[in-house]
Amino acid sequence: MKKKIYLRTFSWLMGIWLVFMSGFSVFVLSVEKNEIKREFMERARTIGVDVERIINDCQGSEDKKVAIQKELNWKINSLTSYQGYEAAVYTEEGELISSTNEYWTCQYTSHRKGNTHYMGYAVLDPKKWFSAEEVAEMEEYLYGEHHPVKVGDLWRYSLDMEGFWLDGAEVIPDTIRVTKTVADTFNEQGEVASGGGERLEVPVYRSNYVDAGELPYYEHGALQGNRVVTPDGKIRLRSDERQTALREALLNEPIFEEGIEAAIANFMQAPAMEVREGFTYRFITPYPYQSMLNSQDDGSYTSEYWIVTANEFNILTGVLPILSGVWIGCFAIFAFTAGILSAQTWKTFRSREELEQQRRDMTQAIAHDLKTPLAVISGYAENLAENVHTEKREHYAAGIQENVRRCDRMVRDMLELSRMESGGVKLALEEVSLREITEEMMSRYEDVFFTKGIIWAIDGRAGIKADRELMERVLDNLVSNAAAHTAIGGRVQVKITEKRWSITNTGSPVPDEELPRIWQAYYKLDQSRTGSGSGLGLSIVRSIMELHGFQYGAENTEAGVCFWFEW
């Protein structure tokens, strides 16, 4: 039954915990999703404004479209590298002008004026000119991480072009070589402050492109990689699976026709599309050029250019530490509560069982205790009624009176115990001398002590604030109990200290497992119940002690069985 109670309580509370935490998690994730979406929209607007500036700078060019493409092809990657955004620029008709890409950036000297070098930028698509194995090798050089700790340690590799052609905004390489740089000096933080490099003889990468003399040729150029920092703080390549999937959402024609076009058409009603897969949300939003929209007769909106931005976020990543802490903390609280409730429920169940057992025991005890005196009364009364042994009439009458008094005493004890246990007794507190009451009780049982040859003694004195009448009942019961259970020629010793009263009598010890039960109503060590007591004496003592808030107990000592109470 105990296991069943614990299992039922734990299951019930864990069910509540699961429902509560599920609702809380849904709420937290919803808030996190809305916050991420808000930040996405703000970042998309920032990217849109930056692209606008580039477009505006190209407005005076002879071929505006080509100029915009040339500028955006290398700048759009740097504009979107933070948090791994992908972007594409479309015309009003849906023609793609430029988008983020996997290209490397090439930095070179476009022209000189005196001693002033003017830098130019273009992009290189390595997959167009080199094999997959060569591209992988060059990426190892570009993106490899090294951690120098002393002078001479490898710091980094760089890729340099020895000759290239410029086709619009795109570089056509002639030869690419690797430069190895080692650490020369370190700053106070242990970071490399300067380094020295040397051009490696191998490897050498050649495109084998042959120009017809139509494209401008440049002698030197430095290559830079194309990496992004994603929302989870990881550094990724533009060519990895995540970034590629985002670009495909912007560039694939079917997706554009069904998705981007719909988002543009419904820009005012739903400025961002979202696609969910598990805890990952992909957001796509179109941003109109110069924040200007032209409304159409069909209710749609147009703009000269649309800057479409995409990114995806795992909404669980940011809130997982919080949710984990709350889930674990609430689980601990609910488990602790379940343990307390289970223990309390089990305690209540046991108390009810014990009360039911006490009720049965009490019923049997009352029947047993009343049966003997009632049988005696019935027998004596029958003899008196039939004039049997008329010479014993006085004996019969005395016996009837004695057994009536015995029944009356039992009934009074039952009523008194019931009154105390139900809280129907009000204490009349006063200063009480324990020595005085003890001497009075010992004198009351002096005949019993004398008959059994019991030696008794009282040691010490103390005064307490208590109900005198109830304390007399306590000491009467304890002294009576000691007198009844002390063997012939034994000893009864009462000790009174400043905080404790105790009475010890020689005789057979009480079994340790029985000590907690002797305070129960109608409990007797002598299960044959042949004694004349009601079996309520120690129960009455217990109730009076609890009414006063005193500590009490019984224990076996070397001197005998000791009953005590403290205040």
N, C-alpha and C positions, 0 to 999 in steps of 0.2 A: 504493500500500500504506500509506503514511504517513497519508493522509486516511482510509483505511478503519480503521486502528488507532485514530486519534483519535476518529472517529465512533462506533466500537463501544464504546470505553472511556467516552466521555461519555454515550452512551445507557444503558449499564449502570449507571453511577453516578447519573445523573439519575433513572433508574427507582427506584433505592434511595432517593434523596432524596425523590421524590414519595410513595412508600409510607410512608416514615418520617414526613414532614411531615403527610401526611394522617392517619395514626394519632395523631400529636401534636395536631393541630388538633381532631380528634374528642374527644380526652381533655380538652383545654382548654375546648372549647365545652360539654362535658358538665359539667365542674366549674363553669363560669360559669352554666350553666342552673340547676344545683342551688342555687348561691348566690343567684341572683336569685329563685328560687322560695322559698327560705328567707326572704329579705327581704320578699317579697310576703306571705307568711303572717304575719310579724311585724307588718307595716303593716296588714294586714287585721284582725288582732286589736286593734290600737290603735284603728282606726276603729270596730270593734264595741264596744269599751269606751266610746268617746265617745258613740256612739249610745245605749248602755245608760243613760248618765247623763241624756240628754235624756228618754228614756222614763220613767225613774224620777222625774224632776222633774214629770212630767205625771200621775203615778199618782193624785194627789188631785183632779184636775179632774173637773167634772161629766160632761163628754163626753170621756173619755180619748182616744179615737181621733182626734177632731177636734183636740184639744190637741196630740197627738203630730204629726199632719200639719202643723199650723200651725208648730210649732217646727222640724220637720225640713225643711220646704220651703225655708227660707232657710239653715239651719245646715249641712245636709248637703253643700252645695257647698263651703263653706269647710273642712269636715273632710277633704274628698277632693281639694282643689286641688293639694296637693303631689304631684308625680310623675304627675299626670293620672289618678287613680283614679276609677272610677265605682262607685256603690253604690245598693242598693235595699233597702228594709225590707218584709218580708212577714210576714203572720200565719201561724199554724200551718196554716190552711186554704189558704194560698197566695194570699191577698188582698194586693194591693199597697197599702201605706200611704203610702210616700213614696219618692222616688228623686232622684238628682242630675238636674239639668235645665238648660235653656238660659236660665232666667229671670235678670233683673237684680235686684239687691237694692235695696230702698228703705229709707232711713233717715229717721225722722221723730220728732217729739216726740209721744209717745203721751198724756202728761198732765203736769200741773205740780202741784207742792206748794210754794207760795210762789215763791221764786226758783229752785227746783230743777226742772230739766227731765228727765223720764224718757224715754229713747229707746226707740223701738219699731222693729221690722224686719218687712218683708214682701217679697213678690216680685212682679215685674212680668213678664208674658209679652208682650213688645212685638209679636210676630207676631199676637196676638189683636186688637190695637187699631189697628195701623198697617200701611200697605202695605209690601211688600218693599223698595221704593225708599227709603221713609222710615226703615225699620229700618237699611238699609245706611248711610244718611247719619248717623244717630245713632251707629252703631258706629264710623264714622270719627272722630267727635268723642270718643267714649269711649276708643278704643284707639289713637288716633294718638300717635306718639312725637315729641317735640320736644326739641331740644338747645340751650337758650339759653346764650349765652356772655357776654352783657352785659345791663345793665339795660335794660328795655323790650322784650327779646326775648320771643316767645311761649313760655310755659311749658306750658300745658295748656288743654284745654276740659273743662267739666263740664256735666252735664245736671241741671236742676232742674225739679221739678214744681210748677206753680202750681195747686194744688188736685187732690185725688184722693179716691176713695172706697175704703174698705177692706172687701173681701168675704172674711171669714175671714183667711187668710194671704196673700191675693192682692190686689194693688193694681189699681184701675181708674183710669187717669189722666184728668185733665181736659185740662190743657195742659202741654206740656214745652217748656222754653226752654233756650238755650245760653248759658253764661257763659264768657267769654274771660279767662284769667288770664295776666299778663305778669310777668316776673321783676323784683323790686325790689332784693333784696340777695342776696349770695353768701357762702358760708362759705369757710374756708381751703382746702378741697379743690376749690373751684370749683363746688360744687353750690348750687342755689337754696335760700336760707334762708327767703325770704318773697316773696310776690307780691301783686299787686293785680288785682282782676277787675272786669269790667263786663258787664252783661247785654246781649246782642245783640238788636237789634230783630227781626232775621230770622236764621235760620228760626224758625218757630213750628209746633209739632206739636200737633194737636188730635185727640182720640179721637171727639168728637161723641157721647159717651155721655150718655144722659138718665136720671137716677136718679128713681125713683118716691118717693124720700124715705125709703126703708127702710134704707139703708146709711149708716154714719158718714162724715162728710166732714172732711178735713184740708186745711189751707191750703198747707202747704209740705212738701216732701220732696226728698231728694237721692238720685240714682241712682248705683249702682256697677255696673261691668261684671262679667262672669263669665268669668274666665280661669283656666287651669291651667298648671303647669310640668310638662312631660312628662319621662320618664326621660332623654331625650337633652339635657335642659337648655333646650329651646325653650319659649317662651310661646305657648300656643294658646288659642283660644276654645273654650268648651264646645260650640259649635255646629259645630265643624269635623268633617271626615270621620272622623278617628280616634276622637274622643270619642263621636260619634253611633253609630258601629259598636259600641263597647263598651256603650253604654246599651241598644242594641237586643238585645245578647246577654243582658241582664238583664231587659228589659221585654217583649219579644215573647212572646206567649202560647205559640206552638208551641215556642219555645226553652225557655221556662220548664217546660212540661210534660215535654219530653224531656230537657232538660239539667239545669236547676237542681234539679228535683224528684229526678232521679237522684243528683245530687251530695249533696242533703240526705239522701236515703235511705241513701246509702253513706258518710255523713260519717266514721264511725269507721275504715272501711277505706281510703278515699281522700278526705281532706279537701279536695283541690283538683283540679278538672278542668283539663286543659290541651289546647289545640288549637294545632298547629304549622302554619305556612305559611312555608316557606323557613327563614330564621333567626329569624323572629318567633314568639314563644310567647304565647298568650293564656291567662291563668290566671283561673279563677273559683272562689271558695270561699265556702261559707255558714258564718256564725258564729252559734252559738246564743245566744239572749238569756241573760245572766247565766251564760254558760258551762254551762248546765244542760240535760241531755238526759233525756228520758223514753223508755225502751225499750218497744217494742211487742212483741206476741206474734209478729209476723212477722219480727222481727229488725231492724226499722227503728227510727229515733229521731225524736222530736218535741220541739219547743220552742215556747213561747208566741209568740216572734218569731224571725225569721231575718234577720240582716244579711248580705246577699250582696254581695260585693265583686269587682270585675273590673279587670284591667289587662293590658296587653300590652307585651312587651319584645323588643327585637332583641338577641339574645345576642351578636351579632357586634360590636356597637358598642363595648362595653367592652373587648373583648380584641383588637380589630383592630390597634391600635398594637403590642401585644406580638407578635401573630401575624405581622404584617408584618415587624417587626424580625427575628423568629426565621426566618421564611421567607427573607428576603433574606440574613441572616447565614449560615444553613445553605447556601443556594444558593451564596454566595460560597465557603464552605469546601469544599463538594462540587465546585464548578467548579474551584477551585484544586487540590484533590486529584486531580480527573480530569485536569487539565492535567499535574500531576506524574506521575501513573501513565501517562498517554498518552506523555509524553516518555520516561519510563523504559522503557515497553514498546517504544517505537520504538527507543530506544537499544539495548535488549537484542536486538531483532530485527536491527538493523544490525550489532551485534557478532557475532551468529551468522552473518549473511551474510558479514561480513568474515573471521570465522574459517574459514568454509567456503571462501571464496575463497583465504585463505591456505593452507588445507590443499591445495586444488587446485594453487595455485602452488608450494607446497612439494614436492608429489609430482612435478610437472613439473620443478622445479629439481633435485631429487635425481636423478631419472632422467636429466636433461640433464648434470648434473655428473659422475655416475658412469659415464655411457655412454662418454665419451671415454677416461678412464684404463682402464676395463675392456676397451674395444676395443683399446687399445694393449697391455695385458697379454695379451689373447687372441692378438693378432697375433704378439707376440714369443714367446709360449709355443709357438705353432704352428710358428714358424720353428725354434725350438730342438728341437722334437719331430721335425721332418722334416730336421734337419741342413742347413737352407738357410743359405748364407753362414756357414759354420762359423767363418770368421775374425772374425765379429761377435758371437760368443757372449757375450763380456764386455759388449758394448754392449747386447745384448738383456737380459742379466741385470740390468744397472744400470737399464735402462729399466723393467723389471718391478718392481724394488725401489722406484724413485722413484714410480711410479704407485700401488704398494701403500701407500706412505707417504702419498701424497696422499689416497687413499680412507680410510685410517685417520684422517687429520687431519679429514676431513669428518665421519666417523662420530663421532669424539670431540667435535667442535664441536656436533653435533646432540644428543648425549647430555648435554653440559654445559648447553646452552641449555635443554633439556627439564627438567633437574634444577633449574635456577635458577627457571624459570617455575612449576614445581610446588611451590616452597617447600622443596625438599629440601636447601638449602644453609644451613648455620649459619655466621654470621660470627664470625671470630676477631679481634676488634678489638684494635688496638694503635696506638701512636704511629708514624706513617709519615711519612718525609720525601719529599715530592713531588719535590723537586729531585734527590734521590739516584736515585729510580726513573726520572725523566725522563732523566737523564744516561745511565743504564744502557741504556734503550731506544734513545736516539739513537745510542749507541755500537754497539748491535746492528745498526742499519741504516746504519752509516757507509759500508760498501762500496757500498750502493745510492746514497747521497748522492754519493759520490765518482764513481761511474760516470756519474751523470746531471748532475754538476757543480752539485749543489744546495748552497746556502749555508744553514746552519742556526744557530740561536742560542737560548739559554735565558736568560730574564730573570726574576729574583726567586726567592724560596724561601718555603716554608710547610710546616708540619706539620699533619697531620690524624689523627683517630682513625678507622681503617678496617682492613679485612682486607687485609694486605699482598699476599698472593698474588693476590687478585682485582683489586686496584688495579694490580698489575703487568700483569695481563691487559688491563685497560682501556687503560692507556697504551701497551702493545704494539700493540693493535689500532688506536688512534688515530694513533700514529706510523707504523705500517705503512700505514694508509690515506693519510696525508699523503705518504709517500714514493712510493706508487704513483700518486697523482694530481697530483704536482708535475711540471711540464714541465721539460725539460732546461734547466739554467741558472737554475732558479727558486730560491725561498727558502722556508724553513720557520721560523716564529717561534713559540716557546713562551713564554707569559707566565704567571707565578705570582704571585698576590697573596694577601692574608690570607684571602680568601673565595672565590677563583676561580682555576681553571686553564683555559688555552685554548691551542689550537694552530691557527695560521693558515698555509695554504700557498697560494702563487700558482698560478694555473691557471684553467681554465674554471669559471665559477660554476655552482652547482646551480640549476636552474629553481625559482623560488619554490614552485610548486605541487607540486614533488617533495620539498621539504624534509621534510614530515611523514612521508613514506613511506620515507625512507632507513633508518629504524630498524626496518623490518619484516624478518623473516627471509627470506633468499634474494632480497632486492630489490637489483637493480643498475641503475645508470643506463644501463649498456651492456647493452641487451636482447639482444644477440647472445651474451652470456655466454661470451666467449672467454677471460676472465681466469682465473687459476689459483686465485683465492680461493674460499672456500666460500659467500660471501654471508651469513655469519652473524656477522661481526665486529662490526658496529654493533648487531645485535640482542643480542649478548652484553654489549656496553657498556651498552645500555639496561637490561637485566635487572640488572646489577651496580649501576648507579646507583639503580635503584628499590629494591633490597635495602638499600642504605645510606640511602635517603631523601634522596638528593641531587637537585638540579635539574640538568637537562642540556639541550643543544640544539645546533643548527647554524644558521648564518646566513651570508649573503653580505655581505662588507665590501669597502671599497675596496682593502684589501691582499690580498684573496682569500677563500677559503672558510674559515670559522672554526668549529671544534668546541670546546665548552666544557662545564664542569660547575662547580657551586657547592655549598657545604656550609653 
